[in-house]
Amino acid sequence: MVHNISLPPGEFGGPWIDDLFMGTLDPQAHPYFRKIAGLEVSAHYVIRRDGSLIQYVPTDKRAWHAGVSSWKGCERCNDFSIGVELEGADDVPFAEPQYETLARLARGLQARYGKLDLAGHSDIAPGRKTDPGPWFDWARFRASVT
Ligand SMILES: [Zn+2]
């Protein structure tokens, strides 16, 4: 499952995403952080703007990235999905190296798990979530994985 995240929203490159997923986000560091610090959230992977890949949760363990969600009639997508957060926002293009890393990651996961459904957070939580957003190039991603 593909997401985007930036902390604070719209800013890239800071340590905050790492802090959030490590559970160490300082609620005082930015007004927005007060709303999200302490939330139980995580993702299996983050792909930074430069394409670097960071893993937070083993793929055979559950990460808390989906929230209230449904995919093909199954609820609670955290129970059966792998969450990948691209450092990005709904209103800006993703960086070239991010597609390359994401393709490599997805191919590796498919080699391990077999063919995977590729979906976005907005697909499993429509009306509630908009990421990865209109800039994410699904056609390119799908073509790079198959
Ligand atoms: Zn998301």
py3Dmol code that shows the C-alpha trace and the ligand (Angstrom):
import py3Dmol

protein = """\
ATOM      1  CA  MET A   1       0.000   0.000   0.000  1.00  0.00           C
ATOM      2  CA  VAL A   2       1.396   3.329  -1.109  1.00  0.00           C
ATOM      3  CA  HIS A   3       1.175   6.455   1.047  1.00  0.00           C
ATOM      4  CA  ASN A   4       2.728   9.844   1.143  1.00  0.00           C
ATOM      5  CA  ILE A   5       3.860  11.695   4.205  1.00  0.00           C
ATOM      6  CA  SER A   6       5.717  14.882   4.980  1.00  0.00           C
ATOM      7  CA  LEU A   7       6.420  16.458   8.325  1.00  0.00           C
ATOM      8  CA  PRO A   8       5.593  19.181   8.883  1.00  0.00           C
ATOM      9  CA  PRO A   9       3.116  18.886   5.987  1.00  0.00           C
ATOM     10  CA  GLY A  10       4.733  20.036   2.756  1.00  0.00           C
ATOM     11  CA  GLU A  11       8.287  20.073   4.107  1.00  0.00           C
ATOM     12  CA  PHE A  12      10.859  17.479   3.175  1.00  0.00           C
ATOM     13  CA  GLY A  13      14.183  16.391   4.573  1.00  0.00           C
ATOM     14  CA  GLY A  14      13.687  16.758   8.302  1.00  0.00           C
ATOM     15  CA  PRO A  15      14.092  14.075  10.954  1.00  0.00           C
ATOM     16  CA  TRP A  16      10.414  14.133  11.873  1.00  0.00           C
ATOM     17  CA  ILE A  17       9.084  11.186   9.903  1.00  0.00           C
ATOM     18  CA  ASP A  18      11.745   9.054  11.477  1.00  0.00           C
ATOM     19  CA  ASP A  19      10.825  10.394  14.895  1.00  0.00           C
ATOM     20  CA  LEU A  20       7.121   9.723  14.310  1.00  0.00           C
ATOM     21  CA  PHE A  21       7.655   6.099  13.347  1.00  0.00           C
ATOM     22  CA  MET A  22      10.133   5.588  16.157  1.00  0.00           C
ATOM     23  CA  GLY A  23       7.606   7.005  18.622  1.00  0.00           C
ATOM     24  CA  THR A  24       9.882   9.872  19.609  1.00  0.00           C
ATOM     25  CA  LEU A  25       8.233  12.816  17.857  1.00  0.00           C
ATOM     26  CA  ASP A  26       8.525  15.938  20.009  1.00  0.00           C
ATOM     27  CA  PRO A  27       5.042  17.501  20.249  1.00  0.00           C
ATOM     28  CA  GLN A  28       6.663  20.864  21.014  1.00  0.00           C
ATOM     29  CA  ALA A  29       8.788  20.986  17.884  1.00  0.00           C
ATOM     30  CA  HIS A  30       5.960  22.163  15.602  1.00  0.00           C
ATOM     31  CA  PRO A  31       2.295  23.066  16.173  1.00  0.00           C
ATOM     32  CA  TYR A  32       1.179  20.279  13.841  1.00  0.00           C
ATOM     33  CA  PHE A  33       3.075  17.697  15.838  1.00  0.00           C
ATOM     34  CA  ARG A  34       0.845  18.246  18.846  1.00  0.00           C
ATOM     35  CA  LYS A  35      -1.980  16.619  16.882  1.00  0.00           C
ATOM     36  CA  ILE A  36      -0.042  13.556  15.841  1.00  0.00           C
ATOM     37  CA  ALA A  37       2.551  12.929  18.543  1.00  0.00           C
ATOM     38  CA  GLY A  38       1.493   9.925  20.551  1.00  0.00           C
ATOM     39  CA  LEU A  39      -0.548   8.423  17.757  1.00  0.00           C
ATOM     40  CA  GLU A  40       0.196   4.778  17.282  1.00  0.00           C
ATOM     41  CA  VAL A  41       1.346   4.865  13.687  1.00  0.00           C
ATOM     42  CA  SER A  42       4.002   3.064  11.781  1.00  0.00           C
ATOM     43  CA  ALA A  43       4.860   1.846   8.331  1.00  0.00           C
ATOM     44  CA  HIS A  44       6.948  -0.984   7.069  1.00  0.00           C
ATOM     45  CA  TYR A  45       8.998   1.270   4.795  1.00  0.00           C
ATOM     46  CA  VAL A  46       9.730   4.907   4.122  1.00  0.00           C
ATOM     47  CA  ILE A  47      11.277   6.068   0.863  1.00  0.00           C
ATOM     48  CA  ARG A  48      12.923   9.464   1.172  1.00  0.00           C
ATOM     49  CA  ARG A  49      13.129  12.027  -1.600  1.00  0.00           C
ATOM     50  CA  ASP A  50      16.599  10.834  -2.556  1.00  0.00           C
ATOM     51  CA  GLY A  51      15.318   7.295  -2.955  1.00  0.00           C
ATOM     52  CA  SER A  52      16.837   5.953   0.241  1.00  0.00           C
ATOM     53  CA  LEU A  53      14.823   3.173   1.806  1.00  0.00           C
ATOM     54  CA  ILE A  54      14.285   2.806   5.534  1.00  0.00           C
ATOM     55  CA  GLN A  55      12.526  -0.174   7.062  1.00  0.00           C
ATOM     56  CA  TYR A  56      10.740   0.247  10.396  1.00  0.00           C
ATOM     57  CA  VAL A  57       8.726  -2.935  10.714  1.00  0.00           C
ATOM     58  CA  PRO A  58       9.456  -6.450   9.397  1.00  0.00           C
ATOM     59  CA  THR A  59       7.010  -7.328   6.628  1.00  0.00           C
ATOM     60  CA  ASP A  60       5.735 -10.362   8.519  1.00  0.00           C
ATOM     61  CA  LYS A  61       4.699  -8.070  11.385  1.00  0.00           C
ATOM     62  CA  ARG A  62       1.773  -5.665  11.410  1.00  0.00           C
ATOM     63  CA  ALA A  63       2.404  -1.950  10.943  1.00  0.00           C
ATOM     64  CA  TRP A  64      -0.183   0.704  11.763  1.00  0.00           C
ATOM     65  CA  HIS A  65      -0.500   2.603   8.532  1.00  0.00           C
ATOM     66  CA  ALA A  66      -3.962   1.933   7.136  1.00  0.00           C
ATOM     67  CA  GLY A  67      -6.442   2.913   9.821  1.00  0.00           C
ATOM     68  CA  VAL A  68     -10.094   2.207   9.143  1.00  0.00           C
ATOM     69  CA  SER A  69      -9.894   0.615   5.730  1.00  0.00           C
ATOM     70  CA  SER A  70     -11.238  -1.968   3.346  1.00  0.00           C
ATOM     71  CA  TRP A  71      -9.850  -3.752   0.292  1.00  0.00           C
ATOM     72  CA  LYS A  72     -11.841  -6.179  -1.843  1.00  0.00           C
ATOM     73  CA  GLY A  73     -14.276  -6.784   0.956  1.00  0.00           C
ATOM     74  CA  CYS A  74     -11.677  -7.280   3.679  1.00  0.00           C
ATOM     75  CA  GLU A  75     -11.582  -4.819   6.552  1.00  0.00           C
ATOM     76  CA  ARG A  76      -8.606  -3.732   8.670  1.00  0.00           C
ATOM     77  CA  CYS A  77      -5.983  -3.649   5.965  1.00  0.00           C
ATOM     78  CA  ASN A  78      -3.209  -3.415   8.541  1.00  0.00           C
ATOM     79  CA  ASP A  79      -3.737  -7.132   9.054  1.00  0.00           C
ATOM     80  CA  PHE A  80      -2.657  -8.096   5.558  1.00  0.00           C
ATOM     81  CA  SER A  81      -0.846  -5.238   3.864  1.00  0.00           C
ATOM     82  CA  ILE A  82       2.639  -3.825   3.611  1.00  0.00           C
ATOM     83  CA  GLY A  83       2.734  -0.059   4.036  1.00  0.00           C
ATOM     84  CA  VAL A  84       5.202   2.066   2.099  1.00  0.00           C
ATOM     85  CA  GLU A  85       5.367   5.789   2.811  1.00  0.00           C
ATOM     86  CA  LEU A  86       6.857   7.999   0.135  1.00  0.00           C
ATOM     87  CA  GLU A  87       8.168  11.263   1.519  1.00  0.00           C
ATOM     88  CA  GLY A  88       5.927  13.595  -0.413  1.00  0.00           C
ATOM     89  CA  ALA A  89       2.654  15.460  -0.516  1.00  0.00           C
ATOM     90  CA  ASP A  90      -0.541  15.377  -2.538  1.00  0.00           C
ATOM     91  CA  ASP A  91       0.339  18.538  -4.468  1.00  0.00           C
ATOM     92  CA  VAL A  92       3.910  17.927  -5.626  1.00  0.00           C
ATOM     93  CA  PRO A  93       5.473  15.340  -7.934  1.00  0.00           C
ATOM     94  CA  PHE A  94       7.404  12.500  -6.395  1.00  0.00           C
ATOM     95  CA  ALA A  95      11.132  12.367  -7.038  1.00  0.00           C
ATOM     96  CA  GLU A  96      12.590  10.154  -9.726  1.00  0.00           C
ATOM     97  CA  PRO A  97      14.696   8.052  -7.330  1.00  0.00           C
ATOM     98  CA  GLN A  98      11.584   7.290  -5.288  1.00  0.00           C
ATOM     99  CA  TYR A  99       9.988   5.457  -8.215  1.00  0.00           C
ATOM    100  CA  GLU A 100      13.174   3.488  -8.771  1.00  0.00           C
ATOM    101  CA  THR A 101      13.410   2.420  -5.145  1.00  0.00           C
ATOM    102  CA  LEU A 102       9.699   1.653  -4.946  1.00  0.00           C
ATOM    103  CA  ALA A 103       9.885  -0.537  -8.048  1.00  0.00           C
ATOM    104  CA  ARG A 104      12.885  -2.418  -6.685  1.00  0.00           C
ATOM    105  CA  LEU A 105      11.173  -2.878  -3.334  1.00  0.00           C
ATOM    106  CA  ALA A 106       7.902  -4.077  -4.874  1.00  0.00           C
ATOM    107  CA  ARG A 107       9.704  -6.529  -7.146  1.00  0.00           C
ATOM    108  CA  GLY A 108      11.585  -7.899  -4.159  1.00  0.00           C
ATOM    109  CA  LEU A 109       8.389  -8.273  -2.158  1.00  0.00           C
ATOM    110  CA  GLN A 110       6.679 -10.042  -5.038  1.00  0.00           C
ATOM    111  CA  ALA A 111       9.601 -12.393  -5.364  1.00  0.00           C
ATOM    112  CA  ARG A 112       9.013 -13.296  -1.740  1.00  0.00           C
ATOM    113  CA  TYR A 113       5.220 -13.216  -1.450  1.00  0.00           C
ATOM    114  CA  GLY A 114       4.001 -13.748  -4.987  1.00  0.00           C
ATOM    115  CA  LYS A 115       1.896 -11.295  -6.926  1.00  0.00           C
ATOM    116  CA  LEU A 116       0.696  -8.445  -4.731  1.00  0.00           C
ATOM    117  CA  ASP A 117      -2.195  -6.060  -5.143  1.00  0.00           C
ATOM    118  CA  LEU A 118      -0.837  -2.550  -5.519  1.00  0.00           C
ATOM    119  CA  ALA A 119      -3.065   0.057  -3.941  1.00  0.00           C
ATOM    120  CA  GLY A 120      -2.973   3.490  -2.423  1.00  0.00           C
ATOM    121  CA  HIS A 121      -4.223   4.656   0.935  1.00  0.00           C
ATOM    122  CA  SER A 122      -6.964   6.546  -0.902  1.00  0.00           C
ATOM    123  CA  ASP A 123      -8.121   3.258  -2.444  1.00  0.00           C
ATOM    124  CA  ILE A 124      -8.649   1.531   0.868  1.00  0.00           C
ATOM    125  CA  ALA A 125      -9.914   4.527   2.814  1.00  0.00           C
ATOM    126  CA  PRO A 126     -11.752   6.608   0.215  1.00  0.00           C
ATOM    127  CA  GLY A 127     -13.265   9.806   1.535  1.00  0.00           C
ATOM    128  CA  ARG A 128     -10.923   9.696   4.501  1.00  0.00           C
ATOM    129  CA  LYS A 129      -7.487   9.572   2.890  1.00  0.00           C
ATOM    130  CA  THR A 130      -6.160  11.158  -0.286  1.00  0.00           C
ATOM    131  CA  ASP A 131      -2.605   9.845  -0.407  1.00  0.00           C
ATOM    132  CA  PRO A 132      -0.542   9.061  -2.371  1.00  0.00           C
ATOM    133  CA  GLY A 133      -2.438  11.721  -4.312  1.00  0.00           C
ATOM    134  CA  PRO A 134      -2.855  12.800  -7.913  1.00  0.00           C
ATOM    135  CA  TRP A 135       0.861  13.120  -8.649  1.00  0.00           C
ATOM    136  CA  PHE A 136       1.600   9.487  -8.030  1.00  0.00           C
ATOM    137  CA  ASP A 137       2.158   7.801 -11.378  1.00  0.00           C
ATOM    138  CA  TRP A 138       0.316   4.501 -11.046  1.00  0.00           C
ATOM    139  CA  ALA A 139       0.831   3.489 -14.655  1.00  0.00           C
ATOM    140  CA  ARG A 140       4.559   3.900 -14.294  1.00  0.00           C
ATOM    141  CA  PHE A 141       4.655   2.082 -10.995  1.00  0.00           C
ATOM    142  CA  ARG A 142       2.578  -0.846 -12.235  1.00  0.00           C
ATOM    143  CA  ALA A 143       4.635  -1.165 -15.383  1.00  0.00           C
ATOM    144  CA  SER A 144       7.851  -1.144 -13.365  1.00  0.00           C
ATOM    145  CA  VAL A 145       6.707  -3.994 -11.149  1.00  0.00           C
ATOM    146  CA  THR A 146       5.342  -6.440 -13.695  1.00  0.00           C
TER     147      THR A 146
END
"""
ligand_1 = """\
1
ZN
Zn -1.513 7.136 4.133
"""
view = py3Dmol.view(width=600, height=400)
view.addModel(protein, "pdb")
view.setStyle({"model": 0}, {"cartoon": {"style": "trace"}})
view.addModel(ligand_1, "xyz")
view.setStyle({"model": 1}, {"stick": {}})
view.zoomTo()
view.show()
